[in-house]
Amino acid sequence: MVRLSSNATNMSYMFWNYQVLTTIPLFDTSSTINMSQMFWGCNKVESGALALYQQASSQANPPTNHSQTFRNCGSNTTTGAAELAQIPSGWK
């Protein structure tokens, strides 16, 4: 897990349209409220989106704003697109 800060409440747009990202690491999202559009357009992502979604959505206080967090994330890769298909539409 990547530790940015356990106090980070806003991660929106953090990697928006970051075209070279291929793997999403697990972040400490325990205090995060806003993950909207965090990985929007990261279409070369091959792995990590599903694991981060599962972690964030299952924590005691999941993010309240997660619209389009994974929009088009991994869409140009076979494994990324397969992960994206498993994430609920409210997150993409």
Secondary structure by P-SEA (a helix, b strand, c coil): ccccccccccccccccccccccccccccccccccccccccccccccccaaaaaaaaaacccccccccccccccccccaaaaaaaaacccccc
